[in-house]
Amino acid sequence: MKLDIEHWKLGGLKYLISNFRFYFSHRHSPMFHCINYLILCFILFAATAGCGYRFAGTGGMPGGLTQINVAVFENRSSERGVEATFTNSLIYELTQRGGVTIVSADAADGRITGTIQSISTDTVSHEETYVTSERRVRVVLAVRLATAGGRTLWAADKIEGREVYAVAGSAHMTEQNKKAAIERLSENMAEAIYNRMSADF
């Protein structure tokens, strides 16, 4: 199949070169602009086919791993229980994308470990001088993918995400809004982690 593609690209290039004089003599016609567009498409196709480009998240797991164990994230923040939230979001993302099966550690050919390095909040906006209306939660993660033997295939530190949440009339409701924001953030960051981990150029 690869030889057929190379033959097609070579034949197309020879055709374009052999008809260059004709194209140039009609450079002011609408047909010339159409041909320019087709040539550009041909060049883009040849470039992407040649380097094997794939969109982020479609290249499969590094090392061809298919049996993955995801360890519960280590939580170094002051937020209790968020380790389960981030772990479950990443497991869900891997399951939804397909191509891998989540298994126990003794049955895995690869293992993902993660650390919640920090969770912090800051003020986004005020309704009045001393009344906060919105806050933003910031999460920093570190994630590592290794073989069953411990060899690192992919790792990233300082994976950062931010999400805004509303400050409600009571501390309890504000805390619930913060938890919901962290959950949304865990889903978005799980998608970003998968895309970066499986990107393959």
C-alpha positions as CSV (number, residue, x, y, z in Angstrom):
1,M,0.0,0.0,0.0
2,K,2.9,2.4,0.8
3,L,4.4,1.7,-2.6
4,D,1.1,2.5,-4.3
5,I,0.9,5.8,-2.5
6,E,4.5,6.7,-3.3
7,H,3.8,5.8,-7.0
8,W,0.7,7.9,-7.0
9,K,2.5,10.9,-5.5
10,L,5.4,10.6,-8.0
11,G,3.0,10.3,-10.9
12,G,1.0,13.3,-9.8
13,L,4.1,15.4,-9.4
14,K,5.4,14.5,-12.9
15,Y,2.0,15.5,-14.3
16,L,2.0,18.9,-12.6
17,I,5.6,19.6,-13.9
18,S,4.8,18.5,-17.4
19,N,1.8,20.9,-17.6
20,F,3.4,23.8,-15.8
21,R,3.8,26.0,-18.9
22,F,0.1,25.6,-19.7
23,Y,-0.9,26.6,-16.2
24,F,1.4,29.7,-16.2
25,S,0.0,30.9,-19.6
26,H,-3.5,30.9,-18.0
27,R,-2.5,32.4,-14.7
28,H,-5.1,35.2,-14.9
29,S,-8.0,32.8,-15.5
30,P,-10.3,31.3,-12.8
31,M,-9.0,27.9,-13.8
32,F,-5.5,28.9,-12.8
33,H,-6.6,29.7,-9.2
34,C,-8.5,26.4,-9.0
35,I,-5.4,24.5,-10.1
36,N,-3.3,26.5,-7.5
37,Y,-5.8,25.2,-4.9
38,L,-5.5,21.6,-6.1
39,I,-1.7,21.8,-6.0
40,L,-1.7,23.1,-2.5
41,C,-4.0,20.2,-1.5
42,F,-1.6,17.8,-3.2
43,I,1.4,19.2,-1.3
44,L,-0.4,19.0,2.1
45,F,-1.5,15.4,1.4
46,A,2.0,14.4,0.4
47,A,3.5,16.0,3.5
48,T,1.0,14.5,6.0
49,A,1.2,11.1,4.4
50,G,5.0,11.2,4.4
51,C,5.4,12.0,8.1
52,G,2.5,9.8,9.3
53,Y,0.7,12.6,11.0
54,R,-2.2,11.8,13.2
55,F,-4.5,14.1,15.1
56,A,-3.9,14.3,18.9
57,G,-5.4,11.4,20.7
58,T,-5.5,9.0,17.7
59,G,-2.1,7.5,17.8
60,G,-2.7,4.8,20.5
61,M,-0.8,4.3,23.7
62,P,3.0,4.6,23.7
63,G,4.8,1.3,23.3
64,G,1.6,-0.3,22.0
65,L,0.3,-0.9,25.5
66,T,-3.2,-2.3,25.7
67,Q,-3.6,-3.6,29.2
68,I,-3.4,-0.6,31.6
69,N,-3.5,-0.3,35.3
70,V,-4.3,3.1,36.7
71,A,-3.1,3.6,40.3
72,V,-5.0,5.9,42.7
73,F,-3.5,9.4,42.4
74,E,-1.3,10.6,45.2
75,N,-2.9,13.6,46.8
76,R,-0.5,16.3,48.1
77,S,-3.2,19.0,48.2
78,S,-5.4,20.0,51.2
79,E,-8.6,18.9,49.4
80,R,-9.8,15.6,50.8
81,G,-11.1,12.9,48.4
82,V,-10.1,14.5,45.1
83,E,-7.6,11.7,44.4
84,A,-10.6,9.4,43.6
85,T,-12.1,12.1,41.4
86,F,-9.1,12.5,39.2
87,T,-8.3,8.8,39.1
88,N,-11.9,7.9,38.0
89,S,-12.0,10.6,35.4
90,L,-8.8,9.3,33.8
91,I,-10.1,5.7,33.9
92,Y,-13.3,6.8,32.3
93,E,-11.5,8.7,29.5
94,L,-9.3,5.7,28.7
95,T,-12.3,3.4,28.6
96,Q,-14.3,5.8,26.4
97,R,-11.5,6.2,23.8
98,G,-11.0,2.4,23.4
99,G,-7.9,0.5,22.5
100,V,-7.0,-0.2,26.0
101,T,-8.4,-2.4,28.8
102,I,-8.2,-1.3,32.5
103,V,-6.9,-4.2,34.5
104,S,-5.4,-5.0,37.8
105,A,-1.7,-4.3,38.4
106,D,-0.6,-8.0,38.1
107,A,-2.3,-8.3,34.7
108,A,-1.1,-5.0,33.2
109,D,1.6,-4.4,30.6
110,G,1.5,-0.7,31.5
111,R,0.8,1.4,34.6
112,I,-0.3,5.0,35.0
113,T,0.5,6.9,38.2
114,G,-0.4,10.4,39.0
115,T,0.1,13.0,41.7
116,I,-2.1,16.0,42.6
117,Q,0.6,18.4,43.3
118,S,-1.5,21.3,44.4
119,I,-5.0,22.8,44.4
120,S,-5.4,26.5,45.0
121,T,-8.1,29.2,44.6
122,D,-8.1,32.9,43.8
123,T,-10.7,35.6,43.2
124,V,-11.9,36.3,39.7
125,S,-14.5,39.0,40.1
126,H,-16.3,41.2,42.7
127,E,-19.9,42.4,42.9
128,E,-18.9,45.2,45.3
129,T,-15.7,46.3,46.9
130,Y,-15.5,43.5,49.4
131,V,-17.9,41.0,48.0
132,T,-16.5,38.2,45.9
133,S,-18.8,36.8,43.2
134,E,-16.5,34.3,41.4
135,R,-13.5,32.3,42.3
136,R,-11.2,30.1,40.2
137,V,-9.7,26.8,41.2
138,R,-6.3,25.8,39.9
139,V,-5.0,22.2,39.8
140,V,-1.5,21.0,39.0
141,L,-0.9,17.4,38.2
142,A,2.0,15.1,37.4
143,V,1.4,11.9,35.4
144,R,3.6,9.0,34.4
145,L,3.1,6.0,32.1
146,A,5.5,3.1,32.5
147,T,5.8,-0.5,31.4
148,A,5.1,-3.3,33.8
149,G,8.9,-3.5,34.3
150,G,9.1,0.2,35.4
151,R,10.5,1.8,32.2
152,T,9.0,5.2,31.7
153,L,7.3,5.6,28.3
154,W,5.7,9.0,28.9
155,A,5.7,11.6,31.7
156,A,4.6,15.1,32.3
157,D,4.9,17.4,35.3
158,K,3.1,20.6,35.9
159,I,-0.1,19.7,34.0
160,E,-2.2,22.7,34.9
161,G,-6.0,23.3,34.7
162,R,-8.3,26.1,35.9
163,E,-12.0,26.3,36.4
164,V,-14.3,29.2,37.6
165,Y,-17.1,28.7,40.0
166,A,-19.7,31.0,41.6
167,V,-19.6,32.2,45.2
168,A,-23.0,31.4,46.7
169,G,-24.9,33.0,49.6
170,S,-23.7,30.3,52.0
171,A,-20.3,28.7,52.7
172,H,-21.9,25.2,52.1
173,M,-23.2,26.1,48.6
174,T,-19.9,27.8,47.7
175,E,-18.0,24.6,48.7
176,Q,-20.4,22.5,46.6
177,N,-19.8,24.8,43.6
178,K,-16.1,24.4,44.1
179,K,-16.4,20.6,44.2
180,A,-18.4,20.6,41.0
181,A,-15.7,22.8,39.4
182,I,-13.0,20.4,40.5
183,E,-15.0,17.5,39.0
184,R,-15.3,19.4,35.6
185,L,-11.7,20.1,35.8
186,S,-10.8,16.5,36.4
187,E,-12.7,15.5,33.2
188,N,-11.1,18.2,31.1
189,M,-7.6,17.4,32.4
190,A,-8.1,13.6,31.8
191,E,-9.0,14.4,28.1
192,A,-5.9,16.6,27.8
193,I,-3.7,13.9,29.4
194,Y,-4.9,11.2,27.1
195,N,-4.4,13.4,24.0
196,R,-0.9,14.3,25.0
197,M,-0.1,10.7,26.0
198,S,-1.4,9.2,22.8
199,A,-0.2,11.9,20.3
200,D,1.9,10.2,17.6
201,F,3.7,12.1,14.9
